[in-house]
């Protein structure tokens, strides 16, 4: 509430975007002096939500700051450039890579040592990744200061300057200064945001036969993306029955070795899908309607059902990870997804999707491709069946039906079939994918 004291890093708001709900923390100690929004409002990106300031700051200064604030503004750099903001100053930080000059432009000099070496997957903000691509910087050589070592644009520029390079002033991060007005509460989250309303929806005034609720931002995004996929991507589907006994035995063996982790069949499926994409790389692609991107690593997006909808956290470079690492990473992603604590780094950039409804007793289903990916694998429940063995003898085995949905614009039937053949082979002979 207005007038309450606020400590730095205290949670002051919960922001719901199209994918996640994030807690927003205060950037400085002070008092909440102004609040400009109410719960449940849908707001444009960059809007000023409120102002936290020291009690000594006058109301006139705060009013002047609020009156001059422009949502999403990209004002001139304050005195001192990209340095840390002084105590008691209000900022609306915004990174903008779109209009930045490329390497070789006036004022941009990238040291050669930052362009060399093997490039491995790293955690980085969207703008840092874009700038690194634009300037040819190997982000593996940059030290990130964010959570879990995440690399920001500031980290990237600091690495360039420390290595003896130079960066145009326009790249150093524009901040908008209002002297003495405290820390402005506001974030640029890359999409429209809404402050979550925890109260129950009221029944429709026409009667008590139903309860009317607006679509959440997550459900709106799901509707938009999947409608786009069904309309633009000519889907075709390939199904195969897969004997799971060897994969189940491998899972039991892994779990018997330690109580510290729990490998699931889903973890084996993720690993098998990743290794299959390495064996059939032309399925490991994304397509934006004009160009096809072929990826060197398999970034597996795994569908996770939430009460509010569906989200697909990504196991990055799953082809380079073992079953235990995949299991631990997946458990962490699912836990944070259910708490609404995923960051964009956790669910963006998948190259292939996996959807498993076997735990719900579903035998077989078709999944819709998640654009710009070109394929998604849907797997059902494993069940004991009588089948014919290699010598036409009748045996009982655990069998699962897997269905691959492909975008026919970039994945032809024979290519999709090759993927399913290889995936089936890995699941029925899992030691082959671990060699």
Residue pairs with C-beta under 8 A, 6 or more apart in sequence:
1 32
1 35
2 32
2 33
2 34
2 35
3 31
3 32
3 33
4 31
4 32
5 29
5 30
5 31
6 12
6 26
6 29
6 30
6 31
6 32
6 52
7 26
7 29
8 25
8 26
8 27
8 28
8 29
9 25
9 26
10 25
10 26
11 23
11 24
11 25
12 24
12 25
12 26
12 32
12 50
12 52
12 185
13 23
13 24
13 49
13 185
13 195
14 21
14 22
14 23
14 24
14 195
14 196
15 21
15 22
15 23
15 24
15 187
15 189
15 193
15 194
15 195
15 196
16 193
16 194
16 195
16 196
16 216
16 217
16 218
17 189
17 190
17 191
17 192
17 193
17 217
18 191
18 192
18 217
18 218
18 220
18 221
19 218
19 221
19 311
19 342
19 344
19 347
20 311
20 340
20 341
20 342
20 343
20 344
20 347
21 196
21 340
22 189
22 340
22 341
22 343
23 341
24 185
24 187
26 52
26 183
26 185
27 52
27 91
27 183
27 185
28 52
28 87
28 182
28 183
29 54
30 52
30 53
30 54
30 55
30 182
30 183
31 52
31 53
31 54
31 55
32 50
32 51
32 52
32 185
33 50
33 51
33 52
33 53
33 57
33 59
33 62
33 182
34 50
34 51
34 62
34 66
35 49
35 50
36 47
36 48
36 49
36 50
36 66
37 43
37 47
37 49
37 50
37 195
38 195
39 195
39 196
39 197
39 198
39 199
40 194
40 195
40 196
40 197
41 194
41 195
42 192
42 193
42 194
42 217
43 49
43 192
43 193
43 194
43 195
44 71
44 72
44 192
45 71
45 72
45 188
45 189
45 190
45 191
45 192
45 193
46 71
46 72
46 73
46 92
46 94
46 186
46 188
47 71
47 186
47 193
48 66
48 69
48 71
48 92
48 184
48 185
48 186
49 185
49 186
49 195
50 184
50 185
50 186
51 62
51 65
51 66
51 90
51 181
51 182
51 183
51 184
51 185
52 182
52 183
52 184
52 185
53 61
53 62
53 88
53 90
53 180
53 181
53 182
53 183
54 88
54 182
57 88
57 180
57 181
57 182
61 178
61 179
61 180
61 181
62 181
62 182
64 178
64 181
65 90
65 178
65 181
65 184
68 178
69 92
69 176
69 178
69 184
70 176
72 94
72 188
73 92
73 94
73 176
74 94
74 96
74 174
75 174
75 175
75 176
76 174
77 169
77 172
77 173
77 174
77 175
78 89
78 175
78 176
78 177
79 177
80 86
81 169
81 172
82 154
82 157
82 172
82 173
82 175
85 91
85 175
85 177
88 180
88 181
88 182
89 177
89 178
89 179
89 180
89 181
89 182
90 177
90 178
90 181
90 182
90 183
90 184
91 175
91 176
91 177
91 183
91 184
92 175
92 176
92 184
92 186
93 173
93 175
93 188
94 174
94 188
95 125
95 127
95 153
95 173
95 188
96 127
96 174
97 126
97 127
97 130
97 131
97 134
97 153
99 170
100 131
100 134
100 168
100 170
100 171
101 107
101 108
101 168
101 170
101 171
102 108
102 134
102 135
103 109
103 110
103 134
103 135
103 136
105 168
106 168
107 166
107 167
107 168
107 169
108 135
108 166
108 167
108 168
108 171
109 165
109 166
110 135
110 136
110 137
110 160
110 165
111 160
111 163
111 164
111 165
113 141
113 163
114 137
114 138
114 141
114 142
114 159
114 160
114 163
114 165
115 136
115 137
115 138
116 138
117 138
117 140
117 141
118 140
119 138
119 139
119 140
120 140
121 297
121 316
121 317
122 139
122 140
122 142
122 144
122 149
122 151
123 144
123 146
123 148
123 149
123 150
123 151
123 345
124 132
124 139
124 144
124 150
124 151
124 152
124 156
124 345
125 146
125 150
125 151
125 152
125 153
125 345
126 190
126 344
126 348
127 152
127 153
128 139
128 151
128 152
128 153
128 155
128 156
129 139
131 137
131 153
131 156
131 171
132 138
132 139
132 142
132 156
135 160
137 156
137 159
137 160
139 151
139 156
141 159
142 151
142 155
142 156
142 159
143 149
143 151
143 155
143 159
144 150
144 151
144 152
144 155
145 152
145 154
145 155
146 152
146 155
147 343
150 343
150 345
153 171
153 173
154 173
157 167
157 171
157 172
157 173
160 166
160 167
161 167
178 184
187 193
190 344
191 217
192 217
194 217
201 211
201 212
201 213
203 210
203 211
203 212
204 210
204 211
204 212
215 223
216 308
216 309
218 306
218 308
218 309
218 310
218 311
219 308
219 309
222 309
222 310
225 370
225 371
226 368
226 370
228 371
229 368
229 369
229 370
229 371
230 368
232 289
232 371
233 369
233 371
233 374
233 407
233 408
233 409
234 407
234 408
234 409
235 368
235 369
235 405
235 406
235 407
235 408
236 405
236 406
236 408
236 413
236 416
237 366
237 403
237 404
237 405
237 406
238 403
238 404
238 406
238 413
238 416
238 417
238 420
239 364
239 401
239 402
239 403
239 404
240 401
240 402
240 420
240 421
240 423
240 424
241 399
241 400
241 401
242 399
242 400
242 401
242 402
242 423
242 424
242 427
242 428
243 387
243 397
243 398
243 399
243 427
243 428
244 265
244 382
244 397
244 398
244 399
244 400
244 427
244 428
245 397
245 398
246 427
246 428
246 429
246 430
246 431
247 265
247 268
247 272
247 427
247 428
247 430
248 265
248 382
248 398
250 268
250 323
250 430
250 431
251 263
251 264
251 265
251 267
251 268
254 261
254 263
254 323
254 324
255 261
255 262
255 263
261 324
261 327
261 328
262 327
262 331
263 323
263 324
263 327
264 327
264 330
265 358
265 382
266 302
266 330
266 354
266 356
267 323
267 326
267 327
267 330
268 323
268 427
268 430
269 354
269 356
269 377
269 379
269 427
270 300
270 302
270 315
270 318
270 326
270 330
270 354
271 318
271 321
271 322
271 323
271 326
271 433
271 434
272 423
272 426
272 427
272 430
272 433
273 298
273 300
273 318
273 352
273 354
273 377
273 423
274 298
274 300
274 315
274 318
274 319
274 321
275 298
275 319
275 426
275 433
276 283
276 419
276 422
276 423
276 426
277 283
277 284
277 298
277 319
277 351
277 352
277 419
278 284
278 298
278 319
279 422
280 415
280 418
280 419
280 422
281 294
282 294
282 411
282 415
283 352
283 374
283 375
283 406
283 411
283 415
283 416
283 419
284 294
284 295
284 298
284 351
284 352
285 292
285 293
285 294
285 295
285 351
285 373
285 374
285 410
285 411
286 292
286 293
286 295
286 351
286 372
286 373
286 374
287 293
287 371
287 372
287 374
287 407
287 409
287 410
288 372
292 374
292 410
295 351
297 316
297 317
297 318
297 319
297 320
297 351
298 317
298 318
298 319
298 351
298 352
299 314
299 315
299 316
299 317
299 318
299 349
299 350
299 351
299 352
300 314
300 315
300 318
300 350
300 351
300 352
300 353
300 354
301 312
301 313
301 314
301 347
301 350
301 351
301 352
301 353
301 354
301 370
301 373
302 312
302 313
302 314
302 315
302 330
302 333
302 353
302 354
302 355
302 356
303 310
303 311
303 312
303 353
303 354
303 355
303 356
303 367
304 310
304 311
304 312
304 313
304 333
304 334
304 337
304 338
306 337
306 338
311 337
311 342
311 347
312 347
312 350
312 353
312 370
313 330
313 333
313 334
313 336
313 337
313 342
313 346
313 347
314 346
314 347
314 348
314 349
314 350
315 321
315 326
315 329
315 330
315 333
316 349
318 326
321 329
322 434
323 434
333 342
333 346
336 342
336 346
337 346
350 370
350 373
351 373
352 373
352 375
352 376
352 377
353 367
353 369
353 370
353 373
353 375
353 376
353 377
354 376
354 377
354 379
355 367
355 376
355 377
355 378
355 379
356 378
356 379
357 365
357 378
357 379
357 380
357 381
358 379
358 380
358 381
358 382
358 400
359 381
360 381
361 381
362 380
362 381
363 380
363 381
363 383
363 401
364 378
364 380
364 401
364 403
365 378
365 380
365 403
366 378
366 403
366 405
367 376
367 377
367 378
367 403
367 405
368 376
368 405
369 375
369 376
369 405
369 406
369 407
370 376
374 406
374 407
374 409
374 410
374 411
375 404
375 405
375 406
375 407
375 411
375 416
375 419
376 404
376 405
377 402
377 403
377 404
377 405
377 423
378 402
378 403
378 404
378 405
379 400
379 401
379 402
379 403
380 400
380 401
380 402
381 400
382 398
382 399
382 400
383 398
383 399
383 400
384 396
384 397
384 398
384 399
385 396
385 397
385 398
385 399
386 394
386 395
386 396
387 394
387 395
387 396
387 397
387 399
388 394
388 395
389 395
400 427
402 420
402 423
402 424
404 416
404 419
404 420
404 423
406 413
406 415
406 416
425 432
426 432
426 433
